[in-house]
Amino acid sequence: MSNIYGEWLKAQREAAGLTQQQLAETAVMTRSHIAHIEAGRRVPSREDARRLDRALNTGNVLSSFLPEDDKTVADYFEPARVLEQQATMIREYAPVYVPGILQTRRYAEEVLGMRFPPRTDEERDKHVVTRLKRAKVLDNPVTPVVWALLDEAVLRRPIGGPEVMAEQTMHIVRLGEAGRIRVHVLSDDAGPHPIRQGLLTLMWFEDQPPTAYTEAHHTGKLHDSPAVVAQLQGIYDLALSDALSLKASLAMLRTIAKDYGHHD
């Protein structure tokens, strides 16, 4: 987004004599979120903009002039996407496709091209760009810490054909071998598991409580209730305890890549 919005927010905050922390407390937000908005790295949600207006007595200026969302992510996922960029630790589990932040361009093109009603090529390409931007959280070599729990069925599902899958699988291998992510495979032999009911993302932050995000068909929910988050963390930990070790998981990924036609 243009940073005019963030600069104006900063000017209004300073005119009110508030620090970022004081504004965050008044608006019931986090200081880091305020900082990201002021720096032009984040677009606040509509509700966040309303809270900022109330906290700064700016009428409805911040909510009325909110930068337009390009609608390349579903409305229900947008709060989770914002938090994903702020997290210090992310733990992913996806039962159908490779988690979004780990997807290669060609894999993402195939996944985002499978939609009803169909998207135009231009619409799909816009969504692919947004997904690849999400993956830039991995550009930082240290944070966020990322754990990926991959269902074996996801790796065996030939999205886009053998060449796309070989590339995608080796992308995960390289991230794992470089130590940028920790990857574990929940094999088919593990049998039924509560986690296999749907997508689950767990996120931890520097200055706010952990959250969880769950998703099913055209629905997604961000959970911040400590009891619910703790339950979902337990479900993840239970599955992780039955998953393959890092070493065994990377070996399986290499074998699967080879089956798809990859050769070192």
N, C-alpha and C positions, 0 to 999 in steps of 0.2 A: 504494500500500500504506500501511497505518498506519505511522507512524514509530516505534512502540514497538520494532519489530525493530531499526531503525537506531540508535535511542538506546541500546538494550541492547548492541549491538555496540560502540558508541563507549565505553560505560562499561567494558566488559570490556577493551577495548584500553588505555584510560587506566589501569585498575587494574593491567594488566601492565606499565605504564611504556613503552609503545610509541607511536611516532609513526605516522601513517598510512603513511608511506614504509617504516618498519621492518616493520610488519605486512604490507604489500604484498610486500616482499621475502621474508619468511618463508612467506607463503601462496602465493607465486608468482602474484601478481596485479598489477594496476597501482594506483598511488596514487589516480588519479582514480576508478577503479571503487570502491575502498574509500570515498572521499568521497561518491560518489553513493549508495551503500548506506546510509551513516550519515545522510545528509540525507533519506532516504526517497524518492529519485528512481529507484532501481533495486532490483530483486529479484535476488539472486545466483542463479546456477544451482545445482543440487543439488551438483555437484562443487566449486564455489567455496565453498559453505557447509561442506562437509566439510573443505576445506583451512583455512578459518577456524577451525573447531573444533580441528583439530590444532595450528594455530599458537598458539591462545590457551588450549589445554588445557581446553576447555569440554565435553569428552565429545562428545555428539552433539546438544547443545542447539540450535545454530544450524541444523543440517540437519533436526532433528526438527520445529522450529517455523517452518520456512520458510513465508512467506505463500503461500497457495494461488494457483497460476497459473490464470487464468480461461480458459485454453485457447483464446484467440481468435487465436493464431498456431500454426502447426505446430511440434512439438517441434524439428524439425531447423532451423527458422528462428530460434528464440528466441535463440541466442548471437549471431547476426548482428543481430537487432533491438536487442539491448542495446548492441552495439558501434556501431551506426548512430547511437545517441543521444549517443555520446561522440566521434565522429569530427570532425576539423577539416577534412577534405576527403572528399567522396564522388563517385565517378564511376560512373554507372549505364548499363547497357545492358539492354534488355528486348526480346526478339524477338516476343512475342505481345501483351502488354498494356503500357500506359503504366506506368512505374515507380511503385511504391506511394506514395512520398512526393510524387508529382506528381498523384495522382488526385483528382478532384473527388468530392463525396459521391455524386452520381447515377451517375457512372462506376463508382465503387467498389461501389455497390449492385448494379449489373449484373454486374460481374466476380465478386463474392463470392456472387451468387445462382446462378451457373453451377457446379454441383457435383453429383457423383454419389458416394454417394446424396445426395439433396437436403437442404438445411438448412431448418429452419423459419424463418419471417420473424423471429422473436425471435433465433434464433442468428445469422442473417445480419446483423441490426442490431448485435449485439454485436461482430461482426468488423469491420463498417464503422466503428464508433466507434474501435476499436483502430487501424485503418488511418489514420484521420484524425488520431489522436493522433501517429502517426509523422510525419505531414506538418508537425507543429508545429516540427520542426527548422528549418523555413524561416522561422519567426517572427522569429528573430534575423537582423538585416539583414546581418550580416557572416559569421558562421560557422554551420555548416560551408560551405565553398566547394563548390558542387554543379555538376557537369557532367553533362548528360544526352545520351546518344547514342541517338537514336530511329530505329528502323527505319521506313522509309516505310510498310511493310505494316501496322505498328501504327496509324499515323495514318489509313490508308485502311480499316481494319477497323471497320465500323459497330456498335460495341458500344452497345446501348441505343437505337439509332436516330439520325437526323440531329441532333436537338436536343441530345441528351446529348453527341454527338461535337463539335458546334460549341462548346458550353460548355467541354468538356475541352480542346479545341485552343486556344481563346482564353485559357484559364487558363495554359497553357504559354507562349503568346505574351507575356502580361502579365508573367510572371515573368522571361522573357528580356529583354524591353524595359526592365524596371526594373533589370536588372543583377543580380537575385538569383540567377539560374542562368545557366549558359552552355549553350546547346542547339545540337546539330548533328544533321542528318538524314542517315542512311545511305540513299541513294536506291536504288530497285530497280535502276537502271542500274549500280550498283557491282558487281553480280553476286555470285558465291559469296564468302564470307568466313569464316574460322575462327570469328569471334565469333558468327556466326549459328547456332551449334550450341546455344545456350542462354543463359539469363539470367546476367549477370555484374555484380557490384558490387565496386568497389575502394574501400578505406577507408584513410585516413591518420589518425594520432593525434599528440597533443602529446608523449606520454611512453611510447609503445610502437611496435614495428615495424608496418608496414602489413600489412593482411590482405586477402583476397579471398573472395568468396562466390559459389558457382555453384549453379544449381538446375535440376532437370528434373522429370519426373512423380513427385510424392510423395517426392522426395529432394532434399536440399540439403546442401552441404558448405562449411564454413568452412576456408579454407586459411591457414596461417601459416608454412609452409615458405618461406624466402626465395627459393629457386629456383623453386618453383611460382608464388608471387606475382609474381615478376619475369616469368615466362613469360606469365602472364595479363595483366599490365600491357602487355607487348609486343603481345599480341593486340588489346587495346583501342586502343593507339596506332596499330597498323596500320589498323584500321577507321576511326579518327578521321582518319587522313591521306587517306582516300578519301571522307570525308563532306563535305557541303556546308558552306560557311562559316557563321558565325553570322548574318550579314546575309541570305544566301541561304536559310538554314534558316527564319528567321523569316518571310521572304517566302512560302516554300512553306507554312508553317503557316497563314498568313493566307489563302492561296488555298484550302487545304483546308477551313478554317473557312467560307469563303464558299460553297464547293461544298456544304457541309452545311446552308447556309441562314442563316449568321450575316451580319448587316449592321451596319456601324459606325453 
